[in-house]
């Protein structure tokens, strides 16, 4: 059986290799598309930056499957992991769905919920979900081809915000807001923003006319205050926040 694997991310390479190692399957990778659709019986899409047109994803005998990192219908869009962390979710997940004309609204083929801690960053979570996907996808595809999986229709409306693509400006916080969070004001929301935007675009502020990146944080469970663990001043190496305060704020 021939599978066309579409991805723009190096993180998805282990998934591609796992599918390629399946006996009886021929898998070819594509990082972009042009011209006519490839001759394949199944399209598989994993973290692909381009929208595949309907005449392409409908051309395969078994249709087209998309790997999406949320428990759909929650967090439809290109940045589901970041937005789930920003919103303070304690559970995320992996969904495999059929591609449809409506973005991230195709029938759900398979889902797996994943519990996460309050310290998990988006970078860490992406790696974890790709690792799980690498383990699960060969069997899921085999079951799908054999018709052993029950498809679930999604509701038209999502219960969460649309997980739009983030920009560098989304990471900006004024120094006054960070100072307030250190005293307990809006601390949980800002901590979630820091880990949700780590490693990119990252939370940053301006101090003494220079950019200061906030790399790591936590919440003090005794007083509910934000604790900044690591920062990086413009043109400098990352250091602990305590060292930064001693060197720049005294």
N, C-alpha and C positions, 0 to 999 in steps of 0.2 A: 504493500500500500504506500502511496506517495503523499507526503505531508509537506506543505509550504509553511515555513516558520518565519513569521515577521516580527522583528524586534529592532529597536534603536539603542538598546541598553546592553552594555557589557555584563551587567549583573545577571542577565538572563541566559548567559552562555551555559551554565551548568544544566539548566532546564533543556536547552537545545541538545546538549550532549547526551542527556538521559533519554530523550526521545530517539536520538540517532542510534543509540545502542539497543533499541527494541528489535527483536528478531522479526523479520518479515516486513519491516517498515523502512522506506527510503525517505529521509528528511533532508530538505535543502533550505538554507537560511537566506533571508532577504532583509536588507536594512533600508530599502526604499522600493518604490514601485513605479513602473512606467510602461507604456505600451499595452500589450495584452496580458491578461492574468496568466500566471504559470499553470502548467498542466499538473494538477494535483487533486487528489480525492478529498483532502481536508486541508483547510487553512487553520493555522494556530497562531494567535497574536499575543505577544507578551511584551508589554511596555514599549509600544510602538508609537512614535511621535506623529504619524500621519493618519488621516482618516481614510480607510479603505472604502472605495465606492461600492454601492450595492451590486453593480454588474460584475464586480470582482468576487465579493464574498458569497454571492449566490451561484457562482460558476462551479464550485466544488460539489461533488456528489454528496458528501456528508456535511456540507455547509462549512461554517467558519466558527471557531471557538476563540474566546478572548479570556485571558487570565487577568483578573482585576483584584486589587488588594483592598477590598472592603466587603462587608456583609451586605451586599445589595439587597434592597434598593437604597441603602444608606451610602452616602458619599460618592455619588456618581461624578465623574469628571477625571481630569488628568493628575490630580494630586490628592488621592484619598487618604494616604497614610499621614501626610502632613496635617491635613484638616482634622482627621480623627484625633490626633494628639493635641492639636490646638484647642479642640473642643473638650478635651479631658476624658475621652472615652477610655474605659478600662478593658474593653474587649474589641478587637478588630477581627479581621478574617480574610479568607481567600475565597473568591468566587470564580467559577468557570461558567461563562454564559455564551449563548449564541449571538453572533453579531447581527444587528438589525439596523434599519434605517434610523431609528431613534437611539441616540448616543447612550450606551450603557443600560439600555432598557430591554435587551433581548431576554429570551427564556433562560432561566438559571438551570444549569446542568448539574452543578455540584458546589457545595460550600463547606468550609471548615472554620469554625470560630477559634480565635486565639486570644487567650487572656494576656494582658500586658501589665507591667508595673508602672508606677508613677514616675519612674526615672528613665524609662525607655525613650530613646531619641528616634527620629524618623530614619536616620542612617542605619542604626542598629536594627530597627524593625524591618526595613527593606531586605537586609541580608538574611534575617531570620525567615521571612516569608518566602524568599526565593529558595532558601535551603529546603523548606517544607515542600514547596512546589516541585522541586527537583525530585524529591522522594515520591510524591503522590501522582504526578502527571502521567507517567507511563501507564499505570493501572487505570486511571480515570479515562484516558483516551481509548484504551482497549474496551472498557465497559461501555463507553459511549458508542463506539463503532458497532458493538454487538447489540445495542438497544437495551442495555441492562440498567440504564439510569433514567429516573423519572424527571421530566422537565417541569419546572415551575414557572408560571407566568408572573412577571413582576407587575405591581401596581404602577399606574402612570405617574403618580406623584411620589417623590422621595420624602422621607421624614426628616431629612437633614439638609444642610446648606449644600449648594453645588460646590464641589471640590475644584475650584478654578485653579489655574496655574499661578504660582506665586512669583512675586518680583522682589528685587532687593529692597524696595521701599516698604514692603510689608514687614520687614524686620526692624524698622526704625522705632525706637522708644526714646522719649526725652529722658535726660538724666534725672529730672525731677520725679518722673514716674518710677524709675528704678529705685531712687532713694526712698520713695513712699512704700514701695514693695518690700524693701529691706526692713521697714517698720511694721509690715503686716497688711498694708493697703493693696488690695487687688493682687496679692502675692501668688495665689494659685493660678490665676489666669496668665500672669506673666511667666511663671515657671513653665506652664504648658506651651506657651508661645516659644520659649527658648528651646525646649526639647523638640517641639514640632518643626522648627525651622533649622534644626541642626542635622547635617552640616551646612545645608544651603537653603535659603539665602543667608541664614544666620541673623540673630538679633544684634543690633548695634545702636550705639548712641554717640553723641558728640560731647567731648569734654576738652576744655582748653584748646578749642578750635581743631581738634583731631578726632578721628574715628576710633571708638573703643568697641571691640566685639565682645559680646558675652557668650562664652563657649559652653560653660556648664553651670548648673544651678541645682538646688534642692529646696525643699520646704522643711523648716524646723517644726516638727510635730508638737513641740511644747507651746510655742507662741504663734504658730502659723505665719511666721515671717519668711520672706525669701532669703535664701543664703546663696550668694554668688560664689562659685567654687573656682572658676578659671576664666580669665579674660585675655585679650590680646590688644595692646595699644598699637595704633597705626605705625608701621615700620619696625615693630618689635616682635619678639618671640612670645608665645603664650606663657603666662605666669599665673600663679595663684592670686586670688583676689586680695588675700591678706598681704602678699608681697607688693601688689599694685598699690594698695592703700598706703603702705609704709613709704613707698617710693614717690608717689605722685599726689597723694591727698593729705599730706601732713605739712 
